[in-house]
Amino acid sequence: MIIRNALITFVLWFIIVAPPVMAQTEPPQPVASENVSALDLYKQGGGFMHVLLLCSIGTITAVAYCFVQISQKKMAPIDLVNRTNSWMAVRDVGSAYSACQAHPSSYARVMSSALLKVNFDRDLANKASMMDAAAEALDEEEHRQMVWVNYLNIFATLAPMIGLLGTVWGMIEAFDALASQSGDAKGLASGIKVAMITTAGGLIVGIPAMFFYFFFRDRMQGVMVTVQKHVSFAIDILSGEIRLQGSTMPDSSSNEPSSMPD
């Protein structure tokens, strides 16, 4: 009798009580995530994203300029270097200066400053003054060319700071909305997500800008060292410390003889 009553009670519990309990313990169905495009994230970031967009445009412009301008071919064209060396060998300072003025470049500007100090009445054609003038012109030229490279450093520093400011501002607004509207944790998480978008945008702009800053800074230093070597070599030829074999008056449309010191 006891066993039968127990079985009846168990069956009644399984039929009446178990289904609601089991329904409550079922795992929640996953919510389908929405596909968010980059434009949607840009709009969610707020007004700070417009400033980051300007920084990205400036970074792209500076990188494009540096790729075109900062190169040995552009700043120290080998044809002009060889032609100047040949004129230095025959002491035709006027033709060398005219060629440098006609083909502006970093090498031409530094070489022109040195040629203005030529004086054959002084020792070694006034080499000391020529070297000093070349050194000053080289510093000015490096400073002038580094302006665009420094823009990359500015964008690399400014973009993450703007992104961080946007994040702090967004979090302030999210907490303010949570306090005033008695929102839940889900609303707070959504607000913080929007605020973090500006930090991500700032890093996306700042990291490439920092990389290209160091890249073009080292490239600039290498090119300027090359310019200095070419100018010093030309001055040594003019002063007579180095002589070129087979040096003749160069023709503007022909290749110059190879520079081989004795």
C-alpha positions as CSV (number, residue, x, y, z in Angstrom):
1,M,0.0,0.0,0.0
2,I,2.8,2.4,0.9
3,I,4.7,1.6,-2.3
4,R,1.6,2.1,-4.4
5,N,0.8,5.5,-2.8
6,A,4.4,6.6,-3.4
7,L,4.3,5.6,-7.0
8,I,1.0,7.5,-7.5
9,T,2.5,10.6,-5.9
10,F,5.6,10.5,-8.1
11,V,3.5,10.1,-11.2
12,L,1.3,13.1,-10.2
13,W,4.4,15.2,-9.5
14,F,6.0,14.3,-12.8
15,I,2.8,15.2,-14.7
16,I,1.9,18.4,-12.8
17,V,5.0,20.0,-11.3
18,A,7.9,18.8,-13.5
19,P,7.0,20.5,-16.8
20,P,7.0,24.1,-15.4
21,V,10.3,23.5,-13.5
22,M,12.0,22.1,-16.6
23,A,10.7,24.9,-18.7
24,Q,12.3,27.4,-16.4
25,T,15.7,25.6,-16.5
26,E,16.0,25.6,-20.3
27,P,19.0,27.5,-21.5
28,P,18.2,30.9,-23.1
29,Q,18.3,31.0,-26.9
30,P,21.3,33.0,-28.3
31,V,20.5,36.4,-29.7
32,A,21.5,36.8,-33.3
33,S,24.2,39.5,-33.5
34,E,23.7,42.3,-36.0
35,N,26.3,43.0,-38.7
36,V,27.9,46.4,-38.0
37,S,29.7,48.1,-40.8
38,A,32.6,50.5,-40.4
39,L,30.3,53.4,-41.4
40,D,28.0,52.4,-38.5
41,L,30.8,52.5,-36.1
42,Y,31.9,55.8,-37.4
43,K,28.5,57.3,-36.8
44,Q,28.3,55.8,-33.4
45,G,31.6,57.4,-32.4
46,G,30.1,60.9,-32.4
47,G,31.8,64.2,-33.2
48,F,35.3,63.1,-32.2
49,M,35.4,60.7,-35.2
50,H,35.3,63.7,-37.5
51,V,38.5,65.0,-36.0
52,L,40.1,61.6,-36.3
53,L,39.0,61.5,-40.0
54,L,40.9,64.8,-40.5
55,C,44.0,63.3,-38.8
56,S,43.8,60.2,-41.0
57,I,43.6,62.4,-44.2
58,G,46.6,64.4,-42.9
59,T,48.5,61.2,-42.3
60,I,47.9,59.8,-45.7
61,T,48.9,63.2,-47.3
62,A,52.1,63.3,-45.4
63,V,53.0,59.7,-46.1
64,A,52.4,60.3,-49.9
65,Y,54.5,63.4,-49.9
66,C,57.4,61.7,-48.1
67,F,57.3,58.7,-50.4
68,V,57.7,61.0,-53.4
69,Q,60.1,63.5,-52.0
70,I,62.4,61.7,-49.5
71,S,64.6,59.6,-51.7
72,Q,68.1,59.7,-53.0
73,K,67.0,60.0,-56.6
74,K,64.9,63.1,-55.8
75,M,67.2,64.8,-53.3
76,A,70.6,63.9,-54.7
77,P,70.2,63.0,-58.4
78,I,73.3,61.1,-59.5
79,D,73.4,62.8,-62.9
80,L,73.7,66.2,-61.3
81,V,76.3,64.9,-58.9
82,N,78.5,63.5,-61.7
83,R,78.2,66.6,-63.8
84,T,79.1,68.8,-60.9
85,N,82.2,66.7,-60.1
86,S,83.3,67.0,-63.7
87,W,83.0,70.7,-63.6
88,M,84.8,70.8,-60.3
89,A,87.7,68.9,-61.9
90,V,88.2,71.6,-64.5
91,R,87.4,74.4,-62.0
92,D,84.4,75.7,-63.9
93,V,82.5,77.0,-60.9
94,G,80.1,79.1,-63.0
95,S,78.8,76.1,-64.9
96,A,78.5,74.0,-61.7
97,Y,76.5,76.8,-60.0
98,S,74.2,77.3,-63.0
99,A,73.5,73.5,-63.2
100,C,72.6,73.5,-59.5
101,Q,70.3,76.5,-59.9
102,A,68.6,74.9,-62.9
103,H,68.0,71.5,-61.2
104,P,66.8,72.3,-57.6
105,S,67.3,69.6,-55.1
106,S,68.7,69.2,-51.6
107,Y,72.2,68.5,-53.1
108,A,71.9,71.5,-55.5
109,R,71.0,73.9,-52.7
110,V,73.8,72.7,-50.4
111,M,76.3,72.7,-53.3
112,S,75.2,76.2,-54.4
113,S,75.9,77.6,-50.9
114,A,79.3,76.1,-50.9
115,L,80.1,77.4,-54.4
116,L,79.4,81.0,-53.4
117,K,82.4,80.8,-51.0
118,V,84.9,79.7,-53.7
119,N,88.0,81.9,-53.8
120,F,91.0,80.7,-55.8
121,D,93.2,83.3,-54.2
122,R,93.0,81.6,-50.9
123,D,94.4,78.3,-49.7
124,L,92.6,75.3,-51.3
125,A,90.1,77.6,-53.0
126,N,88.8,78.7,-49.6
127,K,87.8,75.2,-48.7
128,A,87.2,75.9,-45.0
129,S,84.6,78.5,-45.8
130,M,83.0,76.3,-48.4
131,M,82.7,73.4,-45.8
132,D,81.2,75.8,-43.2
133,A,78.6,77.1,-45.7
134,A,77.8,73.6,-46.9
135,A,77.2,72.5,-43.2
136,E,74.9,75.4,-42.5
137,A,72.9,74.8,-45.8
138,L,72.7,71.1,-45.0
139,D,71.2,71.8,-41.5
140,E,68.6,74.2,-43.1
141,E,67.8,71.6,-45.8
142,E,67.3,68.8,-43.3
143,H,65.1,71.1,-41.2
144,R,63.0,72.0,-44.2
145,Q,62.5,68.4,-45.3
146,M,61.7,67.2,-41.8
147,V,58.6,69.4,-41.6
148,W,56.5,66.8,-43.3
149,V,58.0,64.0,-41.4
150,N,57.2,65.8,-38.1
151,Y,53.6,66.1,-39.2
152,L,53.5,62.3,-38.9
153,N,54.7,62.5,-35.4
154,I,52.0,65.1,-34.6
155,F,49.3,62.9,-36.0
156,A,50.7,59.8,-34.2
157,T,50.6,61.6,-30.9
158,L,47.3,63.6,-31.4
159,A,45.1,60.8,-32.7
160,P,45.2,58.5,-29.7
161,M,44.8,61.4,-27.4
162,I,41.6,62.5,-29.2
163,G,40.4,59.0,-29.1
164,L,40.9,58.8,-25.4
165,L,39.2,62.1,-24.9
166,G,36.2,60.8,-26.9
167,T,36.1,57.7,-24.7
168,V,36.1,59.6,-21.5
169,W,33.5,62.0,-22.8
170,G,31.3,59.1,-23.9
171,M,31.6,57.3,-20.6
172,I,30.6,60.4,-18.7
173,E,27.5,60.6,-20.8
174,A,26.8,56.9,-20.3
175,F,27.0,57.1,-16.5
176,D,25.0,60.3,-16.5
177,A,22.2,58.6,-18.5
178,L,22.3,55.6,-16.2
179,A,21.9,57.8,-13.1
180,S,19.1,60.0,-14.5
181,Q,17.1,57.2,-16.2
182,S,17.7,54.4,-13.7
183,G,18.9,52.2,-16.6
184,D,20.2,48.7,-16.3
185,A,23.7,47.3,-16.8
186,K,22.9,46.4,-20.4
187,G,22.3,50.1,-21.3
188,L,25.5,51.0,-19.5
189,A,27.5,48.4,-21.5
190,S,26.0,49.7,-24.7
191,G,27.1,53.3,-23.8
192,I,30.6,52.3,-22.9
193,K,30.9,50.3,-26.2
194,V,30.1,53.4,-28.2
195,A,32.6,55.4,-26.1
196,M,35.4,52.9,-26.8
197,I,34.9,53.3,-30.5
198,T,36.9,56.6,-30.5
199,T,39.8,55.0,-28.7
200,A,39.9,52.3,-31.4
201,G,39.7,54.9,-34.1
202,G,42.6,56.9,-32.5
203,L,44.8,53.9,-32.4
204,I,44.0,52.9,-36.0
205,V,45.2,56.4,-37.1
206,G,48.1,56.7,-34.6
207,I,49.9,53.4,-35.0
208,P,50.5,53.7,-38.8
209,A,51.5,57.4,-38.4
210,M,54.0,56.4,-35.7
211,F,55.5,53.7,-37.9
212,F,55.9,55.9,-41.0
213,Y,57.4,58.7,-38.8
214,F,60.3,56.5,-37.7
215,F,60.6,55.0,-41.2
216,F,60.9,58.3,-43.0
217,R,63.0,59.9,-40.2
218,D,65.7,57.2,-40.7
219,R,65.3,57.4,-44.4
220,M,65.8,61.2,-44.3
221,Q,69.0,60.8,-42.2
222,G,70.4,58.3,-44.6
223,V,69.7,60.6,-47.6
224,M,71.2,63.7,-45.9
225,V,74.4,61.7,-45.1
226,T,74.6,60.8,-48.8
227,V,74.2,64.5,-49.7
228,Q,76.9,65.5,-47.3
229,K,79.3,62.9,-48.8
230,H,78.7,64.1,-52.4
231,V,79.2,67.8,-51.5
232,S,82.4,67.0,-49.5
233,F,83.7,65.0,-52.5
234,A,83.0,67.8,-54.9
235,I,84.7,70.4,-52.7
236,D,87.8,68.1,-52.4
237,I,87.9,67.8,-56.2
238,L,87.8,71.6,-56.5
239,S,90.4,72.2,-53.9
240,G,92.7,69.7,-55.6
241,E,92.9,67.1,-52.9
242,I,91.2,64.6,-55.2
243,R,91.7,64.5,-59.0
244,L,89.5,62.7,-61.5
245,Q,91.1,60.6,-64.2
246,G,90.1,61.7,-67.7
247,S,88.2,64.7,-66.6
248,T,87.1,67.0,-69.4
249,M,84.5,69.8,-69.8
250,P,81.2,67.9,-69.5
251,D,78.4,68.2,-72.1
252,S,75.0,68.8,-70.6
253,S,73.5,65.9,-72.6
254,S,76.2,63.3,-72.0
255,N,77.2,61.2,-69.1
256,E,80.2,62.3,-67.1
257,P,83.4,60.3,-66.7
258,S,83.6,58.1,-63.7
259,S,85.1,59.6,-60.6
260,M,88.2,57.7,-59.6
261,P,90.6,59.4,-57.2
262,D,94.3,59.0,-57.8
